[in-house]
Amino acid sequence: MAFYIESGVIYITRGDDAVLEVTGIATEGGEEYTLQDGDVLTLTVRELPSAESPALIRIDALPGSRRIVFSHEDTAGLDVGRYSADVQLTTAEDRHYTLWPSISGSGRYKVRNLNNFVVMPEVTIL
């Protein structure tokens, strides 16, 4: 299985199944945050981090779960390449927090490809 994270970049082979376990969620005070029953993690992948760029992948974890599950259909239709992705926490109280990536400096407001989600080529095409 070719699914891994290296230097803050997610790598997945096109058409593979995978599970992303989101860890290290902290409160504003720095304590470990425990997901509540109504909390939902969402991974979104776009070509560019902009509302004008259509969402290519959007996966919601089950409420209260840290596991974002990719099915092979999620990446099967994507071109091999680099995309922009983030993971958002929506709490049961409808508060929204971007957990990843952490963007600093002028990159926080520039609309450019984040190159943090890479779809790798597959050899066995079904």
C-alpha positions in Angstrom: 0.0 0.0 0.0 1.4 3.3 -1.0 0.0 5.8 1.5 2.2 7.9 3.7 2.9 11.3 5.1 6.3 12.9 4.8 7.2 16.4 5.8 3.6 17.4 6.1 2.6 16.1 2.7 0.1 13.3 2.1 1.1 10.7 -0.6 -1.4 8.2 -2.0 -1.3 5.9 -5.0 -4.1 6.7 -7.4 -7.0 4.2 -6.9 -5.8 2.9 -3.5 -7.8 2.5 -0.3 -6.2 4.1 2.8 -6.9 5.5 6.3 -5.7 8.8 7.6 -5.6 8.8 11.4 -5.7 12.5 12.6 -3.7 12.9 15.8 -2.4 15.7 17.9 -5.6 17.9 18.0 -5.0 20.5 20.7 -7.2 23.1 22.4 -6.3 26.8 22.2 -4.7 26.2 25.6 -2.5 23.5 24.3 -4.2 20.5 25.9 -5.1 17.4 23.9 -8.6 17.7 22.5 -10.9 14.8 22.8 -13.4 14.5 19.9 -17.0 14.7 21.0 -19.9 12.6 19.5 -21.0 15.3 17.2 -17.6 16.5 16.0 -16.7 15.8 12.4 -13.3 15.9 10.7 -13.3 16.7 6.9 -10.5 16.3 4.4 -10.9 18.4 1.3 -8.7 18.3 -1.8 -8.7 21.0 -4.5 -6.4 22.0 -7.3 -6.1 25.4 -5.6 -7.1 26.5 -2.1 -10.0 28.7 -3.3 -13.8 28.4 -3.5 -13.5 28.9 -7.3 -11.5 25.6 -7.5 -13.9 22.7 -7.3 -13.5 20.1 -4.5 -12.0 17.0 -6.1 -12.2 15.0 -2.9 -14.3 15.6 0.2 -14.3 12.9 2.9 -16.1 13.2 6.3 -15.0 11.0 9.1 -17.7 9.4 11.1 -18.9 11.7 13.9 -16.4 11.5 16.8 -13.9 9.6 14.8 -10.3 10.5 14.0 -10.2 8.2 11.0 -10.6 9.6 7.5 -11.2 6.7 5.2 -10.2 6.8 1.5 -11.9 4.4 -0.9 -10.3 3.7 -4.2 -12.9 5.7 -6.0 -11.8 8.9 -4.2 -8.5 9.1 -6.2 -9.2 6.8 -9.2 -10.3 9.7 -11.4 -7.6 12.2 -10.5 -4.6 13.0 -12.6 -1.2 12.1 -11.1 0.1 15.3 -9.5 0.2 17.7 -6.6 -2.9 19.3 -5.1 -4.0 21.5 -2.2 -5.7 19.8 0.9 -6.8 20.6 4.4 -8.4 18.9 7.3 -11.1 20.8 9.2 -12.8 20.1 12.5 -16.4 21.1 12.8 -17.5 20.8 16.4 -20.9 19.7 17.6 -21.4 23.4 18.4 -20.8 24.2 14.7 -17.4 25.8 15.3 -14.9 25.4 12.5 -11.1 24.9 12.9 -8.6 24.1 10.2 -6.3 21.5 11.8 -3.9 21.0 8.9 -1.9 22.4 7.2 -0.4 25.1 9.4 0.4 27.9 7.0 2.6 30.9 8.2 3.8 34.1 6.7 2.4 35.5 3.5 1.3 32.0 2.4 -1.7 32.4 4.6 -3.5 34.6 2.1 -2.0 33.7 -1.3 -4.1 31.5 -3.5 -1.5 29.0 -4.9 -1.2 25.3 -5.0 -0.2 24.1 -1.5 1.4 20.9 -3.0 0.5 19.0 0.2 -1.5 16.2 -1.3 0.2 14.0 -4.0 -1.5 11.5 -6.1 1.1 9.0 -7.3 0.8 6.8 -10.4 -0.4 3.2 -10.2 0.9 0.3 -12.2 -2.1 -2.1 -11.9 -5.1 -0.3 -13.5 -8.4 -2.1 -13.1 
